[in-house]
């Protein structure tokens, strides 16, 4: 198959706008998709017009180990060749360390140093030739490529099958809304999975949940005010309320996360005690509670938890410290074990009694707000 070359300069001048690939706080594991082309999706259909389960509906095409500086251009070219959608993911060889990146909403597009570009093509297209031609054009002919058929299936049932009740600790479960709690006497956190990050599957979420449960057992959570910064699905804020906290606030840079938090709060009967606010990724912007008109007294918390990334955690240190009352408690996760010392150092001016615990390669840092002295 002969493919005409794509003139990037001409293509850029006439194409529809494609947003930059930006890795926000809550999308470390989920690639931010570029705009799909204006073509409608072409799926395998029956003679009656309905899609047949098991038939090929698209082709999953992957070009591995693409330099980050080329990833967006590669994705754009694949769109020009007719891809229905494209995405950029982290490329991590077996045993390789996670490549952490952090960008605010005003930054130029940033991706990992080594990426995998994923494109979905209609099944009738010679996607293998397109992928090969694109790789050659960018000097990436030696990189691994793959083309796999994607078959139709009962997506609703597939999603339900992939999310089952998960026991976080004795007496603490995360339960998809369509499931029956295995232990009705336990604290069961009902979630609508897939709305935002935080289904309980990740070690950092479990570390934070177990910490909150320990606070309950110690009596530190009873009627406490809790801040969940970077709330995602709202799982930590909801858990804190179910475990005895009096009120909770969740913030996130993603509007969908705010909606997910509100929905999950309603599922668990705590909507009247949980307020969710969108915050800016740019830390130079006004603090979100003040920007929303929350009274100063309601911006102080007994417990603050943040499950995000090392970069934003370090940058947020003054803000999170300002949220916590003297003697209040802090829990920070979303970090690898080797990143814990840098996080401890960033929070040391305000906090004491640091402790680090781990699950797999992930860590939770906890501390107590100094009652006097330290930075203000």
C-alpha positions in Angstrom: 0.0 0.0 0.0 1.4 3.3 -1.1 0.7 6.2 1.3 1.2 9.8 0.3 3.4 11.8 2.7 1.7 14.2 5.1 3.0 17.7 4.9 3.0 18.7 8.5 3.2 22.4 7.8 0.2 22.4 5.5 -1.7 20.0 7.7 -1.2 22.2 10.7 -2.5 25.2 8.8 -5.7 23.6 7.8 -6.6 21.0 10.4 -9.1 21.5 13.2 -7.6 22.5 16.5 -6.1 19.7 18.5 -5.6 20.5 22.2 -2.1 20.0 23.7 -1.5 16.7 25.4 -1.3 17.8 29.1 -1.0 15.4 32.0 -3.2 16.9 34.8 -3.2 15.9 38.5 -5.8 13.1 38.4 -4.8 11.6 34.9 -1.4 10.1 35.6 -2.7 6.6 34.4 -5.3 7.8 31.9 -4.1 9.4 28.6 -5.6 12.7 27.7 -7.2 12.1 24.3 -6.6 14.4 21.3 -9.6 15.5 19.3 -11.0 12.8 17.2 -11.4 13.4 13.5 -14.8 14.5 12.3 -15.4 11.1 10.8 -18.1 9.0 12.4 -17.0 5.7 14.0 -17.3 2.8 11.6 -18.3 -0.4 13.3 -19.2 -3.9 12.2 -23.0 -4.1 11.8 -25.6 -6.7 11.1 -27.9 -6.4 8.1 -30.5 -4.9 10.3 -28.1 -2.1 11.4 -27.3 -3.3 14.9 -23.8 -4.0 16.0 -23.0 -7.7 16.4 -21.2 -8.8 19.5 -17.9 -10.3 18.7 -17.4 -8.6 15.4 -14.4 -6.3 14.8 -15.4 -2.7 15.3 -12.0 -1.0 15.1 -8.3 -1.6 15.1 -6.1 -0.8 18.1 -2.7 0.4 16.6 0.3 1.2 18.8 3.7 2.6 18.1 5.9 2.0 21.1 8.8 4.0 22.6 8.2 7.3 20.7 10.3 10.2 22.0 8.1 12.6 23.9 9.2 15.5 21.6 7.7 13.6 18.6 4.6 12.1 20.2 2.1 14.9 19.4 3.2 15.1 15.8 3.0 11.4 15.4 -0.6 11.5 16.8 -1.5 14.3 14.5 -0.3 12.5 11.5 -2.3 9.4 12.4 -5.4 11.6 12.7 -4.6 13.0 9.2 -4.5 9.4 7.9 -8.0 8.7 9.2 -7.7 7.6 12.8 -10.9 7.8 14.7 -9.1 8.8 17.9 -5.6 8.9 19.2 -4.0 9.0 22.6 -0.5 9.2 24.1 0.4 7.0 27.0 3.6 6.5 29.0 6.0 3.9 27.6 7.5 1.9 30.4 9.6 -1.1 29.7 9.4 -4.1 32.0 11.0 -3.2 35.3 11.3 0.5 34.4 10.5 3.3 36.8 7.3 5.4 36.4 8.0 8.7 34.5 6.3 11.4 36.5 5.2 14.6 34.8 3.2 17.6 36.1 1.8 20.5 34.2 -0.8 23.1 35.0 -3.6 24.1 32.6 -1.6 27.0 31.2 1.5 25.1 30.3 2.5 24.0 26.9 1.7 20.3 26.1 3.9 18.0 28.1 4.3 14.3 27.8 6.6 11.6 29.1 10.2 11.3 27.7 9.2 7.9 26.2 5.7 7.4 25.0 3.3 5.0 23.3 1.1 6.5 20.7 -2.3 4.7 20.4 -4.6 5.1 17.4 -7.9 3.5 16.6 -8.8 3.0 12.9 -11.8 1.7 11.1 -11.5 -2.1 10.5 -11.5 -1.8 6.7 -8.3 0.4 6.7 -4.8 -1.0 6.1 -3.7 0.3 9.5 -0.5 -1.8 9.6 0.7 0.1 6.5 -0.3 3.4 7.9 1.6 2.7 11.1 4.7 1.5 9.3 4.7 4.5 7.0 4.3 6.9 9.9 7.1 5.2 11.8 9.4 5.4 8.8 8.6 9.1 8.2 9.6 9.9 11.8 12.8 7.8 11.8 11.1 5.2 14.1 11.2 2.2 11.8 13.0 0.2 14.5 10.3 0.7 17.1 7.9 -2.0 18.0 4.4 -1.7 16.4 1.2 -3.6 17.0 -2.2 -3.8 15.4 -5.0 -5.7 17.2 -8.7 -6.0 16.4 -11.2 -4.6 18.9 -14.4 -6.6 19.0 -17.8 -5.4 20.1 -19.0 -6.6 23.4 -21.6 -5.9 26.1 -19.7 -3.0 27.6 -22.0 -2.4 30.5 -21.6 -6.0 31.6 -17.9 -5.9 31.0 -17.6 -2.8 33.2 -19.6 -4.5 35.9 -17.5 -7.6 35.7 -14.3 -5.7 36.1 -15.4 -3.9 39.3 -16.2 -6.2 42.2 -16.5 -5.4 45.9 -13.0 -4.8 47.3 -12.0 -5.3 51.0 -9.6 -2.5 52.0 -9.3 -3.7 55.6 -11.3 -5.5 58.2 -14.7 -3.9 58.3 -14.0 -1.6 55.4 -15.2 -2.3 51.8 -15.5 -0.4 48.6 -18.6 -1.7 46.8 -19.7 -0.8 43.2 -23.3 0.6 43.3 -24.6 -2.4 41.4 -23.2 -5.0 43.9 -24.5 -6.3 47.2 -22.1 -5.6 50.1 -20.5 -8.9 51.1 -20.5 -7.7 54.8 -23.5 -5.6 55.5 -22.2 -4.9 59.0 -19.0 -3.3 57.6 -18.4 0.3 56.5 -19.4 0.0 52.9 -18.4 2.8 50.6 -20.7 2.7 47.5 -19.1 4.0 44.3 -20.1 4.5 40.7 -16.8 3.3 39.2 -15.3 4.9 36.2 -16.5 8.5 36.9 -13.1 9.6 38.2 -9.9 8.4 39.8 -10.3 6.5 43.1 -12.0 3.1 42.9 -10.0 1.6 45.7 -7.9 -0.6 43.3 -4.8 1.5 43.6 -2.4 1.0 46.6 -2.3 4.7 47.4 -6.1 4.8 47.8 -6.0 1.8 50.1 -3.2 3.3 52.2 -5.2 6.5 52.7 -8.4 4.6 53.5 -6.6 2.4 56.1 -5.1 5.6 57.7 -8.6 7.1 58.0 -9.9 3.9 59.6 -7.1 4.0 62.1 -8.0 7.6 62.9 -11.6 6.4 63.6 -10.3 3.7 65.9 -8.2 6.3 67.8 -11.1 8.7 68.1 -9.4 11.3 66.0 -12.0 11.3 63.3 -15.1 11.7 65.4 -17.0 14.9 64.2 -13.8 16.0 62.5 -13.6 18.5 59.6 -11.8 16.8 56.7 -10.2 18.2 53.6 -9.7 15.8 50.6 -7.5 17.7 48.2 -7.6 16.2 44.7 -10.7 14.2 45.6 -11.2 12.3 42.3 -14.2 10.1 42.9 -14.6 11.5 46.4 -13.9 8.1 47.9 -11.7 9.5 50.7 -14.0 12.3 51.7 -17.0 9.9 51.7 -15.1 7.3 53.7 -14.1 9.9 56.3 -17.8 10.8 56.8 -18.9 7.2 57.0 -16.2 6.6 59.5 -17.4 9.4 61.8 -16.2 12.8 60.5 -18.6 15.7 60.9 -18.1 17.4 57.6 -15.8 17.1 54.5 -14.7 19.2 51.6 -13.3 17.8 48.3 -11.4 19.8 45.6 -10.3 18.8 42.2 -9.1 20.4 39.0 -11.5 18.3 36.9 -15.2 19.3 36.7 -16.1 15.6 36.2 -14.4 14.8 39.5 -16.5 17.4 41.3 -19.6 15.9 39.8 -18.5 12.4 40.7 -17.8 13.4 44.3 -21.3 14.9 44.6 -22.9 11.8 43.0 -21.0 9.3 45.2 -21.8 11.4 48.3 -25.5 11.1 47.5 -25.1 7.3 47.0 -23.7 7.1 50.5 -26.2 9.4 52.2 -23.6 12.0 53.1 -24.4 14.7 50.5 -25.5 17.2 53.1 -22.1 17.0 54.8 -19.8 17.0 51.8 -19.0 20.1 49.6 -17.0 19.7 46.4 -15.2 22.6 44.6 -13.2 22.8 41.4 -9.7 24.3 41.9 -7.2 25.6 39.4 -4.2 23.5 38.5 -2.2 26.7 38.5 -1.1 27.3 42.2 -0.8 31.0 41.5 -4.6 31.1 41.2 -6.7 32.0 44.2 -7.2 29.2 46.8 -10.5 27.4 45.8 -12.4 27.8 49.0 -11.7 31.5 49.3 -12.6 31.9 45.6 -15.9 30.1 46.3 -16.8 32.4 49.2 -16.3 29.8 52.0 -16.0 31.7 55.3 -12.5 31.6 56.8 -13.5 29.5 59.8 -14.8 26.8 57.4 -11.4 26.6 55.7 -9.7 25.0 58.6 -9.7 21.3 59.1 -8.8 18.7 61.7 -7.6 16.2 59.0 -6.3 16.8 55.5 -5.6 14.1 53.0 -4.2 14.4 49.5 -3.6 11.5 47.1 -2.0 13.0 44.0 1.6 13.2 42.8 5.0 14.2 44.3 5.3 17.4 42.2 1.9 19.0 43.1 2.2 17.7 46.7 5.5 19.6 47.2 4.1 22.7 45.5 0.9 22.5 47.6 2.7 22.4 51.0 2.0 26.0 52.1 -1.7 25.7 51.0 -2.3 22.3 52.7 -0.5 23.5 55.8 -2.8 26.5 56.0 -5.8 24.2 55.9 -4.9 22.3 59.1 -5.6 23.4 62.6 -2.7 23.3 65.1 -2.4 19.7 66.1 -4.3 18.6 63.1 -3.4 15.5 61.0 -2.0 15.2 57.5 -2.0 12.2 55.1 -0.2 12.4 51.7 0.0 9.7 49.1 0.2 9.2 45.3 4.0 8.9 45.7 6.6 6.2 45.4 8.6 5.1 48.4 11.7 6.8 47.1 9.8 10.1 46.8 8.8 10.2 50.4 11.9 12.0 51.7 11.3 15.0 49.4 7.7 15.2 50.5 8.7 15.1 54.2 11.3 17.8 53.6 8.7 20.1 51.9 6.3 19.8 54.8 8.8 19.9 57.7 8.5 23.7 58.3 4.9 23.1 59.5 4.6 19.5 60.6 6.2 17.0 63.0 5.8 13.4 64.0 6.3 12.1 60.4 5.7 8.5 59.5 5.9 6.6 56.3 4.2 3.4 55.4 4.1 1.5 52.1 2.3 -0.9 49.9 4.2 -2.4 47.0 6.3 0.6 45.7 3.8 3.2 46.9 4.0 5.3 50.1 1.8 7.2 52.5 3.3 10.1 54.5 1.5 11.1 57.7 2.3 14.0 60.1 0.9 16.3 62.8 0.6 20.1 62.5 2.9 21.9 64.9 1.0 23.5 67.7 3.5 26.4 67.9 6.5 27.7 65.9 7.2 26.7 62.4 6.2 28.6 59.3 2.9 30.4 59.2 
